[in-house]
Amino acid sequence: MKDVFLDTILPGDEGLGLPSASAIAVVLVEWDQYAPVLDQLAIEAGGESFLALDAPSRLALVEKSRRKQARLANGVIVAALKAYYTHPQVLHALGAGAVPPFPDGNFLEDDDWSILEPVFERGPIWREVPA
């Protein structure tokens, strides 16, 4: 069930070369407490388990779980997102690289500060208020 949940919220994208969350074995915190919540909501909604639902229905159910059990659901989802978007394979597919952005990582172009020159030359645009 965990892999189905992960692929529901992070299905991956072949066009971008992004793997699904289950393909990179994302570890979930509090999954043992969250899985029964999903199944219970699925049974209440349509009489089936979470696994028996189609992808759009599963995603809607995950959203519903965020309203019913906010702390638990958000904790699991945020942990999954953090684990996924910090995985080296995902970072590489996104072009971010697995290096920290500063000081030796990603290159940033120099800013063109000359575009602010007219603002500087305009001078102050406020008036003094007596104290």
C-alpha positions as CSV (number, residue, x, y, z in Angstrom):
1,M,0.0,0.0,0.0
2,K,2.9,2.4,0.7
3,D,4.2,2.2,-2.9
4,V,0.7,2.9,-4.2
5,F,0.4,5.9,-1.9
6,L,3.8,7.2,-2.9
7,D,3.1,6.8,-6.6
8,T,-0.2,8.6,-6.1
9,I,1.4,11.8,-4.7
10,L,4.7,11.5,-6.6
11,P,4.1,9.5,-9.8
12,G,7.2,10.7,-11.6
13,D,7.5,11.9,-15.1
14,E,9.2,10.0,-17.9
15,G,9.5,13.1,-20.1
16,L,11.6,14.8,-17.4
17,G,13.3,11.6,-16.4
18,L,11.8,11.8,-12.9
19,P,11.4,8.4,-11.2
20,S,8.3,7.7,-9.1
21,A,8.7,7.9,-5.4
22,S,8.3,4.1,-5.0
23,A,11.1,3.5,-7.5
24,I,13.6,5.3,-5.2
25,A,12.3,3.7,-2.0
26,V,11.2,6.8,-0.1
27,V,11.0,6.1,3.6
28,L,7.9,7.4,5.4
29,V,7.6,8.4,9.0
30,E,4.4,7.5,10.8
31,W,3.3,5.3,7.9
32,D,1.9,2.7,10.3
33,Q,-0.5,5.2,11.8
34,Y,-1.4,6.9,8.5
35,A,-2.2,3.8,6.4
36,P,-5.3,2.8,8.4
37,V,-6.6,6.4,8.2
38,L,-6.5,6.1,4.4
39,D,-8.2,2.8,4.3
40,Q,-10.9,4.0,6.7
41,L,-11.6,7.1,4.7
42,A,-11.7,5.0,1.5
43,I,-14.3,2.6,3.1
44,E,-16.4,5.5,4.3
45,A,-16.3,7.2,0.9
46,G,-17.0,4.2,-1.4
47,G,-16.9,0.9,0.5
48,E,-13.5,-0.1,-1.0
49,S,-10.0,0.0,0.3
50,F,-7.4,2.6,-0.7
51,L,-5.7,0.1,-3.1
52,A,-9.0,-0.6,-4.9
53,L,-9.5,3.1,-5.9
54,D,-8.3,4.6,-9.2
55,A,-5.5,7.2,-9.2
56,P,-7.7,10.4,-9.2
57,S,-9.9,8.9,-6.4
58,R,-6.8,8.1,-4.4
59,L,-5.4,11.6,-4.8
60,A,-8.8,13.1,-3.7
61,L,-8.7,10.8,-0.7
62,V,-5.2,11.9,0.3
63,E,-6.5,15.5,0.2
64,K,-9.4,14.5,2.3
65,S,-7.1,12.9,4.8
66,R,-5.2,16.2,5.2
67,R,-8.5,17.8,6.4
68,K,-9.5,14.9,8.7
69,Q,-6.1,14.1,10.2
70,A,-4.1,17.2,9.4
71,R,-1.0,16.7,11.7
72,L,-0.6,13.0,10.7
73,A,-1.3,13.4,7.0
74,N,0.9,16.5,6.6
75,G,3.7,14.9,8.5
76,V,3.7,11.8,6.2
77,I,3.3,13.9,3.0
78,V,6.0,16.4,3.9
79,A,8.4,13.7,4.8
80,A,7.7,12.0,1.5
81,L,8.3,15.3,-0.4
82,K,11.5,16.1,1.4
83,A,12.9,12.6,0.9
84,Y,11.9,12.6,-2.8
85,Y,13.2,16.1,-3.7
86,T,16.5,15.6,-1.9
87,H,17.3,12.3,-3.5
88,P,20.4,12.5,-5.8
89,Q,18.6,10.9,-8.7
90,V,15.7,13.4,-8.6
91,L,18.1,16.3,-8.1
92,H,20.1,15.2,-11.2
93,A,16.9,14.8,-13.3
94,L,15.8,18.3,-12.3
95,G,19.2,19.7,-13.2
96,A,19.8,20.9,-9.7
97,G,22.8,18.6,-9.1
98,A,23.6,16.9,-5.9
99,V,25.8,19.7,-4.7
100,P,24.8,22.6,-2.4
101,P,24.0,25.7,-4.5
102,F,26.5,27.9,-2.6
103,P,29.4,28.6,-2.5
104,D,30.8,26.2,-5.1
105,G,27.7,24.7,-6.6
106,N,25.3,26.2,-9.1
107,F,26.5,29.2,-11.2
108,L,24.6,32.5,-11.0
109,E,25.0,35.2,-13.5
110,D,26.2,38.7,-12.3
111,D,23.4,41.2,-11.7
112,D,23.1,44.3,-13.8
113,W,23.0,47.0,-11.2
114,S,23.0,49.8,-13.8
115,I,19.2,49.3,-14.2
116,L,18.8,50.9,-10.8
117,E,20.8,54.1,-11.7
118,P,17.7,56.1,-12.7
119,V,16.1,55.4,-9.3
120,F,19.3,56.5,-7.5
121,E,19.6,59.7,-9.6
122,R,16.0,60.6,-8.9
123,G,16.9,61.2,-5.3
124,P,14.6,60.9,-2.2
125,I,10.9,60.8,-3.0
126,W,9.7,61.4,0.5
127,R,9.2,64.6,2.5
128,E,10.5,65.3,5.9
129,V,7.9,65.2,8.7
130,P,8.5,67.5,11.7
131,A,9.0,65.6,14.9
